[in-house]
Amino acid sequence: MRYGVSTHLAPEKVIEKAVEYFEKLGLEVTQRDEDSVCMEGGGGHVTLSVCGEDKMDVDILTEEWDQKVKEFIQRIGD
């Protein structure tokens, strides 16, 4: 499933919060750079990318982690 949200957080802060949130749930980072992160675990994955200028657009692609992604979106969304 694909999700999207807008935030005023800087890309590096969004990535930091995503890693912190999903690592606590048992996912492991498989790839990370300044504006994206891929995490896997529990039979699924979460891939997050951030782009924009003033307001950041966050695109999240997930399999098996839909409910937790929705909870994460509530934490960072404006």
LUMPA-298991 format. One record per atom (N, C-alpha, C, O): residue number from 1; x, y, z. Coordinates in pm, 1 decimal. Atoms other than C-alpha are relative to their C-alpha. Example, Ala and Ser with C-alpha at 12.3 -4.5 7.8 and 13.67 -1.06 7.14 Angstrom:
! residues 2
{r 1; {89.0; -119.0; 0.0}}
{r 1; {1230.0; -450.0; 780.0}}
{r 1; {90.0; 120.0; 0.0}}
{r 1; {193.6; 118.1; 66.5}}
{r 2; {-82.0; -119.0; -6.0}}
{r 2; {1367.0; -106.0; 714.0}}
{r 2; {-77.0; 109.0; 73.0}}
{r 2; {-26.1; 219.8; 89.9}}
This chain:
! residues 78
{r 1; {85.2; -117.3; 0.0}}
{r 1; {0.0; 0.0; 0.0}}
{r 1; {89.7; 123.5; 0.0}}
{r 1; {199.4; 122.1; 55.9}}
{r 2; {-74.9; -125.8; 5.6}}
{r 2; {117.4; 353.9; -67.8}}
{r 2; {-76.8; 106.0; 79.1}}
{r 2; {-198.7; 118.8; 68.0}}
{r 3; {56.3; -107.6; -81.6}}
{r 3; {60.4; 643.4; 173.4}}
{r 3; {78.4; 127.7; -25.2}}
{r 3; {194.3; 123.3; -66.7}}
{r 4; {-66.2; -128.8; 12.5}}
{r 4; {142.2; 1012.4; 160.7}}
{r 4; {-44.9; 93.6; 109.8}}
{r 4; {-157.7; 85.6; 158.3}}
{r 5; {30.5; -99.0; -102.4}}
{r 5; {156.7; 1294.1; 411.5}}
{r 5; {90.7; 120.6; -22.5}}
{r 5; {200.6; 107.1; -76.2}}
{r 6; {-81.5; -121.5; 4.7}}
{r 6; {282.7; 1653.0; 425.2}}
{r 6; {41.4; 36.5; 141.7}}
{r 6; {-33.0; 14.9; 237.4}}
{r 7; {-52.2; -38.4; -130.7}}
{r 7; {496.9; 1783.9; 709.3}}
{r 7; {92.4; 120.2; -13.9}}
{r 7; {147.0; 145.5; -121.3}}
{r 8; {-96.4; -109.9; -2.2}}
{r 8; {702.4; 2086.9; 805.6}}
{r 8; {135.9; -45.9; 52.0}}
{r 8; {229.9; 33.3; 57.8}}
{r 9; {-127.7; 52.7; -47.0}}
{r 9; {977.0; 1861.5; 942.3}}
{r 9; {99.6; -8.9; -114.8}}
{r 9; {61.4; -36.9; -228.4}}
{r 10; {-105.5; 13.4; 99.4}}
{r 10; {1308.9; 1862.8; 757.3}}
{r 10; {16.2; -147.6; -37.3}}
{r 10; {-12.0; -235.3; 44.3}}
{r 11; {-14.9; 139.9; 42.9}}
{r 11; {1385.0; 1547.5; 555.0}}
{r 11; {80.6; -85.9; 96.8}}
{r 11; {40.9; -198.3; 127.5}}
{r 12; {-82.4; 80.0; -91.6}}
{r 12; {1660.2; 1433.2; 791.3}}
{r 12; {-73.1; -31.2; 130.8}}
{r 12; {-50.7; -136.8; 190.0}}
{r 13; {77.4; 23.1; -122.2}}
{r 13; {1423.4; 1468.8; 1089.5}}
{r 13; {-107.8; -106.2; -23.7}}
{r 13; {-133.0; -189.7; 63.1}}
{r 14; {100.3; 101.5; 34.1}}
{r 14; {1152.2; 1264.3; 914.2}}
{r 14; {66.1; -137.4; -2.9}}
{r 14; {12.1; -233.3; 52.2}}
{r 15; {-71.7; 127.2; 9.1}}
{r 15; {1405.9; 989.6; 838.5}}
{r 15; {39.5; -47.2; 139.4}}
{r 15; {22.7; -164.4; 172.8}}
{r 16; {-40.0; 33.8; -137.6}}
{r 16; {1537.2; 999.1; 1195.9}}
{r 16; {-117.9; -53.9; 80.5}}
{r 16; {-105.3; -155.4; 149.0}}
{r 17; {118.8; 43.5; -73.7}}
{r 17; {1186.3; 969.4; 1342.0}}
{r 17; {-51.4; -134.3; -51.3}}
{r 17; {-95.5; -217.9; 27.6}}
{r 18; {45.3; 126.8; 57.8}}
{r 18; {1095.1; 687.0; 1100.9}}
{r 18; {87.0; -115.3; 47.6}}
{r 18; {35.8; -220.2; 86.6}}
{r 19; {-91.1; 105.5; -43.9}}
{r 19; {1403.3; 485.3; 1189.2}}
{r 19; {-23.4; -31.0; 147.7}}
{r 19; {-32.1; -147.6; 186.2}}
{r 20; {23.1; 19.4; -143.1}}
{r 20; {1346.6; 537.4; 1561.4}}
{r 20; {-131.3; -75.7; 24.7}}
{r 20; {-135.0; -170.0; 103.7}}
{r 21; {132.5; 60.5; -18.3}}
{r 21; {977.8; 442.2; 1537.8}}
{r 21; {-2.7; -146.0; -45.0}}
{r 21; {-47.4; -233.4; 29.3}}
{r 22; {12.0; 134.5; 55.2}}
{r 22; {1011.0; 135.5; 1316.1}}
{r 22; {104.2; -97.0; 54.3}}
{r 22; {78.4; -217.3; 59.1}}
{r 23; {-97.7; 89.7; -63.2}}
{r 23; {1328.5; -3.1; 1474.2}}
{r 23; {-54.6; -55.2; 131.7}}
{r 23; {-29.2; -170.6; 166.3}}
{r 24; {61.7; 47.5; -124.9}}
{r 24; {1137.7; -23.9; 1803.5}}
{r 24; {-100.5; -112.2; -26.4}}
{r 24; {-129.3; -192.5; 62.4}}
{r 25; {96.4; 103.2; 37.3}}
{r 25; {888.2; -244.4; 1618.7}}
{r 25; {67.3; -123.0; -60.4}}
{r 25; {0.1; -220.5; -94.2}}
{r 26; {-74.1; 115.5; 48.1}}
{r 26; {1161.5; -478.4; 1496.8}}
{r 26; {46.9; 5.8; -144.2}}
{r 26; {106.0; -90.6; -192.8}}
{r 27; {-49.5; -11.7; 136.9}}
{r 27; {1233.4; -351.3; 1146.0}}
{r 27; {146.8; 38.8; 1.4}}
{r 27; {193.0; 105.7; 93.8}}
{r 28; {-141.4; -33.0; 13.4}}
{r 28; {1594.5; -321.3; 1032.1}}
{r 28; {19.9; 85.8; -123.6}}
{r 28; {-40.9; 61.0; -227.8}}
{r 29; {-30.9; -87.2; 112.7}}
{r 29; {1730.5; -47.5; 807.5}}
{r 29; {85.1; -77.9; -99.8}}
{r 29; {188.5; -134.3; -63.9}}
{r 30; {-76.1; 68.2; 104.9}}
{r 30; {1847.6; -196.2; 478.0}}
{r 30; {67.1; 98.4; -94.3}}
{r 30; {163.3; 63.6; -162.7}}
{r 31; {-58.8; -105.1; 82.0}}
{r 31; {1922.8; 130.8; 298.0}}
{r 31; {-43.2; 134.2; 57.4}}
{r 31; {-158.2; 151.1; 98.2}}
{r 32; {32.9; -132.1; -55.6}}
{r 32; {1939.5; 492.4; 414.0}}
{r 32; {87.0; 105.5; -64.8}}
{r 32; {207.2; 86.1; -82.8}}
{r 33; {-75.0; -117.6; 43.0}}
{r 33; {2038.8; 829.4; 270.7}}
{r 33; {-70.6; 123.3; 54.9}}
{r 33; {-157.0; 111.1; 141.8}}
{r 34; {50.9; -122.9; -62.0}}
{r 34; {1951.7; 1191.8; 339.4}}
{r 34; {-149.3; 23.4; -17.4}}
{r 34; {-209.5; 95.7; 61.9}}
{r 35; {143.0; -24.1; 20.8}}
{r 35; {1598.2; 1179.4; 198.5}}
{r 35; {-82.9; -127.0; -19.9}}
{r 35; {-196.9; -119.7; -65.8}}
{r 36; {78.0; 123.5; 9.0}}
{r 36; {1493.6; 812.8; 203.6}}
{r 36; {57.5; -107.7; 91.5}}
{r 36; {173.9; -103.3; 131.2}}
{r 37; {-42.5; 112.8; -82.4}}
{r 37; {1508.0; 495.8; 409.5}}
{r 37; {-86.0; -120.9; -36.1}}
{r 37; {-205.9; -109.0; -61.4}}
{r 38; {69.4; 126.3; 21.8}}
{r 38; {1416.7; 132.4; 349.9}}
{r 38; {22.8; -86.5; 122.7}}
{r 38; {135.3; -97.8; 171.3}}
{r 39; {-8.5; 85.0; -118.2}}
{r 39; {1340.7; -100.6; 641.0}}
{r 39; {-77.7; -127.6; -26.6}}
{r 39; {-180.2; -126.3; -94.7}}
{r 40; {65.9; 128.3; 19.2}}
{r 40; {1247.5; -468.4; 650.3}}
{r 40; {-11.4; -73.3; 132.5}}
{r 40; {69.6; -54.4; 223.2}}
{r 41; {17.8; 83.0; -117.8}}
{r 41; {1115.5; -709.3; 909.8}}
{r 41; {-143.0; -46.3; 12.4}}
{r 41; {-233.7; 13.0; -46.0}}
{r 42; {134.2; 49.8; -24.5}}
{r 42; {818.1; -911.7; 1023.0}}
{r 42; {-73.3; -43.6; -124.6}}
{r 42; {-196.2; -38.7; -129.2}}
{r 43; {63.0; 45.2; 123.4}}
{r 43; {754.9; -1043.1; 674.0}}
{r 43; {-42.1; 111.2; -93.5}}
{r 43; {-114.7; 86.5; -189.8}}
{r 44; {37.8; -112.3; 84.6}}
{r 44; {719.2; -697.0; 522.4}}
{r 44; {108.3; 104.7; -7.3}}
{r 44; {223.4; 80.0; 28.6}}
{r 45; {-96.7; -109.0; 14.6}}
{r 45; {886.5; -366.8; 453.8}}
{r 45; {-69.6; 135.3; 8.4}}
{r 45; {-191.2; 145.9; -7.4}}
{r 46; {44.6; -138.8; 4.8}}
{r 46; {853.2; 10.8; 482.7}}
{r 46; {108.2; 77.5; -74.9}}
{r 46; {225.1; 74.3; -36.7}}
{r 47; {-91.7; -85.2; 74.8}}
{r 47; {1013.8; 243.0; 226.6}}
{r 47; {-56.8; 141.0; 3.3}}
{r 47; {-171.7; 164.0; -34.3}}
{r 48; {45.3; -137.2; -21.3}}
{r 48; {993.1; 614.2; 296.3}}
{r 48; {91.8; 94.9; -75.0}}
{r 48; {214.0; 81.2; -67.8}}
{r 49; {-79.8; -103.3; 66.3}}
{r 49; {1107.6; 908.8; 82.9}}
{r 49; {-63.7; 136.3; 25.8}}
{r 49; {-185.2; 149.0; 40.2}}
{r 50; {42.7; -135.4; -33.6}}
{r 50; {1088.0; 1282.3; 147.5}}
{r 50; {49.3; 95.5; -108.2}}
{r 50; {164.9; 87.8; -149.7}}
{r 51; {-42.2; -103.0; 94.2}}
{r 51; {1092.1; 1571.3; -101.0}}
{r 51; {-86.3; 123.9; 19.6}}
{r 51; {-196.4; 116.7; 74.2}}
{r 52; {75.3; -124.1; -10.4}}
{r 52; {981.6; 1931.3; -115.8}}
{r 52; {88.5; 117.0; 35.8}}
{r 52; {210.5; 103.9; 45.3}}
{r 53; {-72.7; -122.1; -34.2}}
{r 53; {1080.5; 2284.5; -26.0}}
{r 53; {-41.4; 46.9; 139.0}}
{r 53; {23.4; 11.5; 237.5}}
{r 54; {46.4; -47.0; -130.2}}
{r 54; {885.2; 2457.8; 253.0}}
{r 54; {-70.5; -111.8; 75.5}}
{r 54; {-35.9; -143.1; 189.5}}
{r 55; {74.8; 110.8; -58.5}}
{r 55; {642.4; 2176.4; 322.8}}
{r 55; {46.1; -127.7; -69.1}}
{r 55; {44.9; -136.7; -191.9}}
{r 56; {-53.0; 124.4; 54.0}}
{r 56; {781.4; 1827.6; 277.6}}
{r 56; {-112.2; -98.5; -31.8}}
{r 56; {-207.2; -112.6; 45.2}}
{r 57; {90.3; 109.0; 36.0}}
{r 57; {590.5; 1553.4; 97.7}}
{r 57; {69.6; -130.4; 33.3}}
{r 57; {181.1; -155.6; -12.4}}
{r 58; {-55.0; 128.2; -40.7}}
{r 58; {649.4; 1212.1; 251.3}}
{r 58; {-79.5; -109.2; -69.0}}
{r 58; {-201.8; -116.0; -56.1}}
{r 59; {60.8; 111.1; 72.0}}
{r 59; {579.0; 906.6; 37.2}}
{r 59; {44.3; -128.1; 69.6}}
{r 59; {163.7; -151.2; 88.8}}
{r 60; {-31.7; 123.4; -72.1}}
{r 60; {557.8; 571.6; 216.8}}
{r 60; {-62.9; -117.1; -73.2}}
{r 60; {-183.2; -118.2; -99.1}}
{r 61; {44.4; 123.3; 62.7}}
{r 61; {532.2; 233.4; 48.1}}
{r 61; {21.9; -111.6; 101.2}}
{r 61; {131.5; -125.4; 155.4}}
{r 62; {-11.5; 103.1; -102.9}}
{r 62; {461.8; -61.3; 278.3}}
{r 62; {-70.4; -128.6; -39.1}}
{r 62; {-163.0; -130.4; -120.2}}
{r 63; {65.6; 129.5; 9.5}}
{r 63; {372.9; -425.3; 289.9}}
{r 63; {2.0; -59.6; 140.4}}
{r 63; {108.4; -72.7; 201.0}}
{r 64; {16.6; 61.2; -132.4}}
{r 64; {240.8; -582.3; 614.3}}
{r 64; {10.0; 98.0; 118.2}}
{r 64; {-3.8; 54.7; 232.6}}
{r 65; {-17.0; -95.8; -109.0}}
{r 65; {291.0; -260.0; 818.7}}
{r 65; {-97.0; 116.8; -10.8}}
{r 65; {-68.5; 225.2; 40.0}}
{r 66; {93.8; -109.6; 26.3}}
{r 66; {-13.5; -53.7; 716.6}}
{r 66; {-45.7; 72.2; 126.7}}
{r 66; {-43.4; 195.2; 131.3}}
{r 67; {51.0; -64.5; -121.5}}
{r 67; {-151.0; 9.9; 1066.2}}
{r 67; {107.9; 84.6; 67.9}}
{r 67; {80.6; 195.9; 112.7}}
{r 68; {-109.4; -73.6; -64.7}}
{r 68; {187.0; 116.0; 1206.1}}
{r 68; {42.4; 120.5; -84.5}}
{r 68; {82.6; 223.3; -30.0}}
{r 69; {-29.1; -114.3; 86.8}}
{r 69; {249.6; 338.5; 903.0}}
{r 69; {-104.5; 109.7; 22.9}}
{r 69; {-69.8; 227.6; 29.2}}
{r 70; {105.2; -99.0; -27.8}}
{r 70; {-86.2; 509.7; 966.2}}
{r 70; {25.6; 71.0; 132.3}}
{r 70; {4.9; 191.8; 142.7}}
{r 71; {-32.9; -60.8; -130.4}}
{r 71; {16.8; 568.2; 1329.0}}
{r 71; {119.4; 94.2; -12.6}}
{r 71; {120.7; 201.1; 48.5}}
{r 72; {-117.3; -85.3; 21.4}}
{r 72; {353.0; 709.0; 1216.9}}
{r 72; {-40.0; 129.3; -71.0}}
{r 72; {6.9; 237.4; -35.4}}
{r 73; {46.9; -118.2; 74.5}}
{r 73; {180.0; 944.8; 971.9}}
{r 73; {-66.0; 100.5; 94.9}}
{r 73; {-46.4; 221.2; 80.8}}
{r 74; {64.0; -89.3; -96.2}}
{r 74; {-27.2; 1085.8; 1258.3}}
{r 74; {104.0; 74.1; 84.1}}
{r 74; {79.7; 187.0; 126.6}}
{r 75; {-105.0; -63.4; -81.0}}
{r 75; {295.1; 1162.2; 1447.3}}
{r 75; {71.1; 112.6; -73.0}}
{r 75; {113.1; 210.0; -10.5}}
{r 76; {-78.6; -99.8; 73.0}}
{r 76; {459.2; 1362.6; 1168.6}}
{r 76; {-83.2; 94.4; -84.4}}
{r 76; {-32.5; 198.7; -125.8}}
{r 77; {84.1; -81.1; 88.5}}
{r 77; {166.9; 1506.1; 968.5}}
{r 77; {-36.8; 134.8; 58.4}}
{r 77; {-44.6; 152.4; 180.0}}
{r 78; {43.8; -134.5; -40.7}}
{r 78; {63.8; 1870.3; 977.7}}
{r 78; {-150.0; 12.0; -11.4}}
{r 78; {-205.9; 117.5; 18.4}}
